Amino acid sequence: MIQKIKELSQEILADSIELRRHLHMHPELSFEEKETSALVASKLEAMDIPIKTNVGGYGVVGELKGHKDNGQVIALRADMDALPIEEMTNQPYASKVKGVMHACGHDVHTTSLLGTARILNEMRSEFEGTVKLIFQPAEERLPGGASLMIKDGVLDTPRPSAVVGQHVHPPLAAGKVGFRPGMYMASTDEIFLTVKGKGGHGALPHACIDTTLVTSHILVAMQQVISRRADPTKPTVLTFGKIASDGGSTNVIPETVYVEGTFRAMDEKWRDKAHQYIKDVAHYTAKSMGAEVELEIVRGYPFLYNDPATTAQMTDFAKEFLGPENVVELPIQMTAEDFAYYTKEVPSCFYRLGVGNIERGIKSQLHSPTFDVDEDCFKVSSGLMAYMAINRLKGM
């Protein structure tokens, strides 16, 4: 079976690269994946795979059945949206959409799952059960396409016993994959802070309530949430990435300052406590300096937990398919993924696909304008998922 899947992977390799480049040149932002969704639907329909469209937005779901319906179901998931980033790779297949880029590899995910569908479609006679193919929109923006698809019944009728997803990973060389059982990725919340004071002349600070100074004190004090409140055994991140004002200059104190940030954690009780600490620090610091503050914390994705038994099983399948030397254990990451919603509903495994190639200069990180992948990853990505699906159904 391994040999046959690898041969099929090689047969579709050129098509996969062509499709990935097409998707890369025509990226669509979260909640705007109309053309990508239509393309996915047309590819599945060409394989005579029954589909549902407009699931949780522009989501597409296919149901690929083996030669016998034994009631067993596994779901495979790929996300489709791009990011608001101006590409700087200078590749012939670079994005043609100004300010939008597949800088997180979702073009690879979509292409890989379509390749998996092609392989499984050729091998229907060799497995029983159903493979549910989930092509998901809006992973990059709250509330997350996964949550919307779940609300729309993507995990119902038939309900899978497991959901498996993969994500590109630049630190890993193409040809390798990585797994981590248990807690793997952080929850994510968005923080929006508005500091209101009294603007005026920079040379007359005594006549003003200096919002810039107040904001700086708040941000420094906020770090105590991590350094003095957080249990050091529980990974936590608090980062502020944007500061702006309604004016201000070398000699002008602005009336209002706006701040945006993110909070990441891996424990729900601590997450709730930290939210309150953040609010208290902001309000009391501002009050002590005569300012007012408005603070909103938008609760985002939960932490991602890989079911240990399912992950161990998928890791074993990967070692069989690729060889143990090409399968690594991953460290915990403080990045977040809305795949976490699936892990709350069904035993799941979210693993990493190597796409790096240092010798060829393919080493840029995710969400960067120079991000690219070694397309040799397609020699692994589609076939491995197909092997996982067939063996999971066989082993039930």
Stockholm file with secondary structure:
# STOCKHOLM 1.0

chainA/1-396         MIQKIKELSQEILADSIELRRHLHMHPELSFEEKETSALVASKLEAMDIPIKTNVGGYGVVGELKGHKDNGQVIALRADMDALPIEEMTNQPYASKVKGVMHACGHDVHTTSLLGTARILNEMRSEFEGTVKLIFQPAEERLPGGASLMIKDGVLDTPRPSAVVGQHVHPPLAAGKVGFRPGMYMASTDEIFLTVKGKGGHGALPHACIDTTLVTSHILVAMQQVISRRADPTKPTVLTFGKIASDGGSTNVIPETVYVEGTFRAMDEKWRDKAHQYIKDVAHYTAKSMGAEVELEIVRGYPFLYNDPATTAQMTDFAKEFLGPENVVELPIQMTAEDFAYYTKEVPSCFYRLGVGNIERGIKSQLHSPTFDVDEDCFKVSSGLMAYMAINRLKGM
#=GR chainA/1-396 SS CHHHHHHHHHHTHHHHHHHHHHHHHSCCBTTCCHHHHHHHHHHHHHTTCCEEEEETTTEEEEEEECSEEEEEEEEEEEECCBBSCCCCCCCTTCCSSTTCBCCSSHHHHHHHHHHHHHHHHHTGGGCEEEEEEEEECCSSSTTCHHHHHHHTTTTSSSCCSCEEEEEEEEEEETTCEEECCEEEECEEEEEEEEEECBCEETTCGGGSBCHHHHHHHHHHHHTHIIIIISCTTSCEEEEEEEEEESSCBTTEECSEEEEEEEEEESCHHHHHHHHHHHHHHHHHHHHHTTCEEEEEEEECCCCEEECHHHHHHHHHHHHHHHCGGGEEECCCBSCCCTTHHHHHHSCEEEEEEEEEBGGGTBCCCTTSTTCCCCGGGGGTHHHHHHHHHHHHHHHC
#=GC SS_cons         CHHHHHHHHHHTHHHHHHHHHHHHHSCCBTTCCHHHHHHHHHHHHHTTCCEEEEETTTEEEEEEECSEEEEEEEEEEEECCBBSCCCCCCCTTCCSSTTCBCCSSHHHHHHHHHHHHHHHHHTGGGCEEEEEEEEECCSSSTTCHHHHHHHTTTTSSSCCSCEEEEEEEEEEETTCEEECCEEEECEEEEEEEEEECBCEETTCGGGSBCHHHHHHHHHHHHTHIIIIISCTTSCEEEEEEEEEESSCBTTEECSEEEEEEEEEESCHHHHHHHHHHHHHHHHHHHHHTTCEEEEEEEECCCCEEECHHHHHHHHHHHHHHHCGGGEEECCCBSCCCTTHHHHHHSCEEEEEEEEEBGGGTBCCCTTSTTCCCCGGGGGTHHHHHHHHHHHHHHHC
//
